[in-house]
Amino acid sequence: MIRWYCLSSLALLALLTAPSALAAKCSYATNTKDKFTKETTVQTDWNSLHGLFDFSSDSDFTMSISAYAPNDEQYLIVKISAMKFSDTEPRAYELEDLIVVSEGASLMVMMKDESVVELIASQRRSARTHVLKPNAGSNITDNYVIDYDIDARYVLDAESAEALSAQDATHIRVVSDNKNYDIEIHKRSVGDIRNAVGCIQQAE
């Protein structure tokens, strides 16, 4: 589903005539076809939407994307990774549902022309957690370190795939059960969503 919030007729014309079918530069984590069933599985490599040395962001999380196509289905997967510290060892209930994206929740992608493409989560997903004890392993602090991340999967239909592959994206919002996760996409990463969507189509 696509919601157009601010789109002039000139921008609409540019969008509809954009070279969405141009060959993308593709790198795949998985690109296989089962010799017996003929079923295919394609997933692009993960790409961070932040700069490699982007210390200007005031967010307490990072976001990356991958496109995934098992057989005839297509999805955009958004990964949110975060970290928090605790003076005391966290209890199990404190680690539950740190991030939850419910089935039907929205992913909103603002494009270069300020149109907004909205995708819908295909299933409920909750964060995975890992706790590092103080001064243990890679944790050199005196606190407990809680690492957690979530991979939310959003349905790509023909209309949204065409819109996402037509131009660069500038901002993204993940709607979770407890808050919105918003970022401005780094200038070096504005073409990553377009490229990923183009790559799963190109692989078919």
DAPE-V570495 format. One record per residue. BURIAL is b if it has 9 or more other ideal C-beta (glycine too) atoms within 8 Angstrom, else e. Layout:
BEGIN
burial
BURIAL
BURIAL
END
This chain:
BEGIN
burial
e
b
e
e
e
e
b
e
e
e
b
b
e
b
b
e
e
e
e
e
e
e
e
b
e
b
e
b
e
e
e
e
e
e
e
e
e
e
e
b
b
b
b
b
e
b
b
b
b
b
e
e
e
e
e
e
e
e
e
e
e
b
b
b
b
b
b
b
b
e
e
e
e
b
b
b
b
b
b
b
b
b
b
e
b
b
e
e
e
b
e
e
e
e
b
e
e
b
b
b
b
e
e
e
b
b
b
b
b
b
b
e
b
b
b
b
b
b
b
b
b
e
e
e
b
b
b
e
b
e
b
b
b
e
e
e
e
e
b
e
e
e
b
b
b
b
b
b
b
b
e
b
b
b
b
b
e
e
e
b
b
b
b
b
b
b
b
e
b
b
b
b
b
b
b
b
e
e
e
e
b
e
b
e
b
b
e
e
b
b
e
b
b
b
b
b
b
b
b
b
b
b
b
e
END
